[in-house]
Amino acid sequence: MELVGEAVLAYLRSGRPMTDAREIFQRTRAPYRKLDKLYSVVRRRLRDAARPCPSCSTSDPGQSAHV
């Protein structure tokens, strides 16, 4: 798990495009926007797990802007 965290930090520091978007994972070429496929997979997994996202202000975990 530590390696995953290090990989995400490396991406945030040097791989993620500079953008005001709240989503963590972005396309690497313009237009910069969320990765739709990744977003859909994460949203579906959260829904299937039936666990609320602790940092979300909404009751639907799939509607969080940071996914």
TORKOL-4160 file (C-alpha; in steps of 0.2 Angstrom, whole numbers, padded with zeros to 4 digits, m for minus):
67
<pt num="1" X="0000" Y="0000" Z="0000"/>
<pt num="2" X="0015" Y="0012" Z="0003"/>
<pt num="3" X="0020" Y="0010" Z="m0015"/>
<pt num="4" X="0003" Y="0015" Z="m0021"/>
<pt num="5" X="0003" Y="0031" Z="m0010"/>
<pt num="6" X="0021" Y="0035" Z="m0016"/>
<pt num="7" X="0015" Y="0033" Z="m0034"/>
<pt num="8" X="0000" Y="0044" Z="m0031"/>
<pt num="9" X="0011" Y="0058" Z="m0023"/>
<pt num="10" X="0023" Y="0057" Z="m0038"/>
<pt num="11" X="0009" Y="0059" Z="m0050"/>
<pt num="12" X="0002" Y="0074" Z="m0040"/>
<pt num="13" X="0019" Y="0082" Z="m0039"/>
<pt num="14" X="0025" Y="0080" Z="m0057"/>
<pt num="15" X="0013" Y="0070" Z="m0068"/>
<pt num="16" X="m0004" Y="0079" Z="m0066"/>
<pt num="17" X="m0007" Y="0094" Z="m0077"/>
<pt num="18" X="m0009" Y="0111" Z="m0069"/>
<pt num="19" X="m0028" Y="0114" Z="m0069"/>
<pt num="20" X="m0041" Y="0121" Z="m0057"/>
<pt num="21" X="m0051" Y="0105" Z="m0058"/>
<pt num="22" X="m0055" Y="0096" Z="m0042"/>
<pt num="23" X="m0053" Y="0078" Z="m0049"/>
<pt num="24" X="m0037" Y="0070" Z="m0044"/>
<pt num="25" X="m0034" Y="0061" Z="m0061"/>
<pt num="26" X="m0034" Y="0071" Z="m0076"/>
<pt num="27" X="m0031" Y="0068" Z="m0095"/>
<pt num="28" X="m0013" Y="0072" Z="m0098"/>
<pt num="29" X="m0017" Y="0082" Z="m0114"/>
<pt num="30" X="m0028" Y="0096" Z="m0117"/>
<pt num="31" X="m0043" Y="0098" Z="m0114"/>
<pt num="32" X="m0039" Y="0093" Z="m0096"/>
<pt num="33" X="m0054" Y="0084" Z="m0089"/>
<pt num="34" X="m0057" Y="0070" Z="m0078"/>
<pt num="35" X="m0054" Y="0052" Z="m0084"/>
<pt num="36" X="m0072" Y="0047" Z="m0087"/>
<pt num="37" X="m0068" Y="0028" Z="m0087"/>
<pt num="38" X="m0058" Y="0029" Z="m0071"/>
<pt num="39" X="m0072" Y="0040" Z="m0063"/>
<pt num="40" X="m0085" Y="0027" Z="m0068"/>
<pt num="41" X="m0076" Y="0013" Z="m0061"/>
<pt num="42" X="m0073" Y="0021" Z="m0044"/>
<pt num="43" X="m0091" Y="0027" Z="m0043"/>
<pt num="44" X="m0097" Y="0010" Z="m0047"/>
<pt num="45" X="m0086" Y="0002" Z="m0034"/>
<pt num="46" X="m0091" Y="0014" Z="m0021"/>
<pt num="47" X="m0109" Y="0011" Z="m0024"/>
<pt num="48" X="m0107" Y="m0008" Z="m0024"/>
<pt num="49" X="m0098" Y="m0007" Z="m0008"/>
<pt num="50" X="m0113" Y="0003" Z="m0001"/>
<pt num="51" X="m0100" Y="0013" Z="0009"/>
<pt num="52" X="m0103" Y="0032" Z="0011"/>
<pt num="53" X="m0087" Y="0042" Z="0007"/>
<pt num="54" X="m0082" Y="0051" Z="0023"/>
<pt num="55" X="m0076" Y="0067" Z="0015"/>
<pt num="56" X="m0092" Y="0069" Z="0004"/>
<pt num="57" X="m0105" Y="0081" Z="0008"/>
<pt num="58" X="m0118" Y="0071" Z="m0002"/>
<pt num="59" X="m0126" Y="0054" Z="0003"/>
<pt num="60" X="m0122" Y="0047" Z="m0014"/>
<pt num="61" X="m0103" Y="0042" Z="m0014"/>
<pt num="62" X="m0102" Y="0042" Z="m0033"/>
<pt num="63" X="m0106" Y="0061" Z="m0034"/>
<pt num="64" X="m0091" Y="0067" Z="m0026"/>
<pt num="65" X="m0081" Y="0080" Z="m0036"/>
<pt num="66" X="m0064" Y="0073" Z="m0030"/>
<pt num="67" X="m0066" Y="0055" Z="m0037"/>
